[in-house]
Amino acid sequence: MSKIEAKPLDDSHDEGSLKVIITNTNQVWDDEFNRVQILQCFSSYFNQGVAPGDFLWAPTNFIPYRSPQIFEEHLDADGLDALLEPIENSNETTAILRGTTVVNPAFGIVAGQSMEILLLNANAKITTYIMGAVVMEELTQPLADVAKNIAASEGLVDRVKVFVDQ
C-alpha cells in the first residue's frame, strides 16, 4: 500500500498539492464533448445525485459508465471556459484547475488529496484514429507539424515552467 492509500494526506502529513499536466488533443474548444471530459471529474450539472464511482450517463456519451468524479468542487461549462487562457502566437490554451479529492471506490481514489491540474488544449487537428498505411502516410506530416509547433511554443514552455515551479 502506498502512503496515500494507507492514510489520506491531512494537515500533519501535507506535502502540498499533487500537480498533474493533462493534454487535450481537441481540434477546437467549441463543443460539449470537450467540456464533459473535464467536468465529469468535478461535481457538475450532469452528475448531481450520482455518487462518484456509480453509473453515470453523461451528455455526449452513448452508454452509461462509472462516474470518474474525483473532486468535491463544483465546476460548470461557463466556469471552465472562464479559466482558459490563450497562449500568444498559437492556437493553444491552458487552464489551471484545483480540487480536493473525494472517495471514488470504482477507481481507488481516497478523499483529501489537494490537486492542481494544468490543462493544455492543443486546439489543433490531431486524430486519434490512424488506421492503415494510406491514412498513416497522409497524416504523418500534418501531425509532425502540429508536434513541432507545440514543442516550439515558448509561451507554452513558460506556462508549464510557472505551473511546475509554483
N, C-alpha and C positions, 0 to 999 in steps of 0.2 A: 504494500500500500504506500502510495506517495503521501507526502506531508499534507497536501490539500485534501486528499481523500480521507485521511485519518482524522483531521481536525480542520474545519474551515478556518481561514485566517480571521483573527479578531484583533483588537487594539494591542494586545500584548504580544502578538506574533506578526504584526503587519509588516510586510516587506515592500509595501507600495502596490500600485496598480499593475496588473498584468497588461502589457501592451501587445497589441496584435495589429498586423497590417493585412488588409483584405483587398484584393483586386477584383474589380467588376469589369469583365470584358464585354460590356454592353456596347451596342452601336451608338445609341443616343439615350439620354436620360429623359424619356418622354412618355413612358407608359407605366401602367400599374404593376406589370411584372417585375420591373427593376426595383420598384419601391417595396413590394411584398417580400422580395428576397432578403431585405434588411429588416423591415418592420416585423416580420414573423419572429425575430429574436427578442422583441420587446413586447410589452403589453400594448396592444393596438386594437383598432376598431373591429377587426375580424376574428380576434381570438378571445374576446370577452366571454367569460363563463367557461372557457376551456382551460383546464389545468395544464401546466407545462408537462409535456410527455403524453397527454391524452390525444385522441384523434381529432384532427382539425381539417376542415375543408376550406382552404383559403381562396380568395379571388385569384384567378388566372391558373389555378391548379385543376386538373381533370379528375383527380381522385383524392379521397381523404388520406392523410398521412399523420405521423406523430408530430405534435407541436414542438418545434425546436426553440420555443421561448426559453431564454436563459437569463433575461434581465427583468428586474422588477419595475423599472422605469417605463412610463408611457411615452410612446412616440407615434406620431401620425405622419401622413404624407407631407402636409404643409411644414411641420416641424423638421422633418428630414430634409426637405428641399431648402429650407432656410439655412441649414448647416453647410450646404455645398458652397465651396469657394473655387472659382475658376483659377487655373494656372496660366499666367501670362504667356502669350505666344504659343498656345497649344489648345487642343480640344479637351484636355483632361480637367477633371475637377476632383477635389478632395473634401472630406468632411471628417471631423473628429467626433466620435460617438463615445459617450461614457455611460457606464451602467454598473450595477451590482447584481451578482448572480442570485438566482432563486433555485430551489431544488427542482431538478428535472430528472426523475428516475429513469426515463427512457434513454437518456444519454449520459447518465452517471454524473450529472452536474450537482455540485453542492452549493449551498447558499453562502453568501457573504464575501465572495471574491470581487474586489473592485477591479474594473477593467476599463481600458481606453482602446478604442479601435480607430485606426486611420483607414478610412475607406478611400480607395483610389478608383475612380471611374475613368476608364480608358476613353470612352466616347469615340470609339473607332470601330470600323467594321472588322471584327475578329470572329471568325467562325469557330465553333467548337465541334463541327461536324465535317471531318475531312475523310471522304470515302472514295477510294480508288485512285489510280495513277493519274488520270486526267485532271481530276479536281485538285489533287496534290500539286501537280505541275502549274495549274492556273493560279493557285493561292500562295505558292511559295514566295514569290517576290512581293506581292502586296503585304503579306504577313511579316516578312523581313523588314519592309519599310516601316510598318507600324512599330515593330520592336525597336528599330533604330531610332525613330522619333521619340519614343517613350524614354529610351535609355539616354538620349541626348538632351532631355529636358532638364535644364538647370533649375528651373522653378520647382519641378517635382523633386529633384535631389535635395534642394534646400528645405522643402516642406517635410520630407522624410527625416532629414537630419534634425530639424527642430523637434519633431514628434518624438524621436528616439532619445534625444538629449534632455527633454523636459524632466 
